[in-house]
Amino acid sequence: MKGMFFNKSRQRLTENSTLKLGNPDPVTIELRVSNRARRLSLRVSRLDGRVTLTAPVGSNQDEVMRFAQERLEWIRGHLAQTAPSEVPQIGSSLPFRGVELSLVRGQARVVEVYPGRLLLPPQSPKHDVIRLEAFLKENARAALVAASDHYAEMVGRPYGRITLRDTRSRWGSCSSRGNLSYSWRLVMAPPEVLNYVAAHEVSHLVHMDHSPAFWAQVGAIFPNYETPRKWLKDHGTALHRFRFRD
């Protein structure tokens, strides 16, 4: 297990790592060691093929390896069903603020939004995906700054800075210093989903945990948050099927 760290006397896992199983076609598995996990669990993303094995802190290394090895064929079966990634291009569509927009060629030098369409500049078509990614990031930052400002004012707590990332494991985070981090892909989701994530992370300025008090805080500034939260669980992974770079 590359990068594995464990107590040699007990072979207990304490840190995340990556392992490869199978020969001659090995399967890459991301091993996550979690304080919250109570048992070993496997997940195969049906859209990007990412395989994740979650283990409680202190799990026995041999048991984890045996658990993964016994399910290797199950993993391969699910990987065979994963959908390929999609590179946005003229003639296809891309979700923006929860609406599927057709990608067509325009005349302006910037990406433009029209009802049902995203117009791409006529020059240098090979740069279409770069322009689309920049367009999404620009709009994501504007929306997330506005939402974070709004909810921070509601809770009466200032935040530090806002950073945009392209993370798969989480849609947002709040550091102990009050810095907020978000996935820019949220701009492809319905606006209420983006707003919910902002309300969620801003609520961590008050409660740095997921206690009942924290969820009460989320509900106070974003009522009925269960609906957008469920949308992310049901549809969030689909936002990662779009590839904007090699």
Residue, then its C-alpha position, 0 to 999 in steps of 0.5 A: m500500500k503506497g504511502m500507508f502508515f500504520n503502527k508496526s506492532r499492531q498494523r493499525l491504519t492511521e492515514n489515508s493512502t492508495l492501494k492497487l489490487g489485481n494482476p495484470d490489470p490492477v484496480t486503484i483504490e483510495l483508502r480513507v481512514s475516518n474517525r466517523a466510520r464504524r465499519l469497512s465500506l466500499r464505493v464505486s462512483r458510477l460516473d467517474g469510476r473512482v473506487t473508495l474504501t473507507a475504514p475506521v481509524g485503527s483498522n487492521q491492515d490485513e483485514v482491510m486488504r482481505f476485505a478489498q481482495e474478496r470484493l475485487e470482482w465486484i469492483r471490476g463489475h461496477l467499473a465496467q458499468t461506469a460512464p465515460s467522462e464527457v468533454p463539452q463541445i459544440g453540439s453537446s450541452l452543459p448544465f448552468r445554474g441547473v439548466e441544460l444549455s446547448l453549446v453553439r458557436g457565437q460571434a462575440r469574443v466571450v462566452e454568452v448566455y442566451p435562453g437555452r444556449l451557451l454561445l462560444p467565441p468563433q476564434s480558436p475552437k480548440h480553446d472552447v473548453i478552456r473558455l467554458e471552464a473560465f466562464l464557469k469559475e467566474n460565475a461560480r465565484a460571483a455567486l458564491v461570494a454573494a451567497s457567502d456575504h448574505y449568510a455571513e451577515m445573517v449569522g453575524r460572523p465574518y469569514g476570511r477568504i474564499t477559494l475555488r477548487d475542483t474537489r470530488s470529496r466535498w462541495g465546500s469547507c470552512s477552516s478553523r480560521g474562517n476561510l471558505s472553500y467551494s467547488w466551482r462546479l456548484v454553478m452548474a447545479p440549481p441556484e438553491v443548491l449553491n446557496y445551500v452549500a454556502a449557508h452550510e459552510v457559513s454555519h461552520l463559522v458558528h459551529m465547527d462540527h455537525s452537531p444538532a446545534f449546527w444543523a439548527q443554525v443551517g435551518a435558521i438561515f436556510p429553511n428546508y435545506e433537506t431538498p438541495r442537500k438531497w439533490l447533491k446526494d442524488h445528482g452531484t456526482a454527475l457534475h463531475r462527468f464533464r472534463f475541461r482539461d487532460 
